[in-house]
Amino acid sequence: MVTGSGPRSPKQKEILRDIRNVLTRYMVRGNAKDLDIVALKIWKLTRR
C-alpha cells in the first residue's frame, strides 16, 4: 500500500488504523467500486 519514509508519527498510525478499519468494513460488504473511491481519497490524503 502506502510506504512512508522514516518513522511514522502517532497521528499517522492512528489514521492508518482508521483507514484499515474502513477498508475492512468495505471489503466485508464487497463494495469493490466504493473501495476504489476510498483508496483514491486515502492516497490523496497521504500525498500531502
Order of alpha helices (4+ residues) and beta strands (2+ residues): alpha-alpha
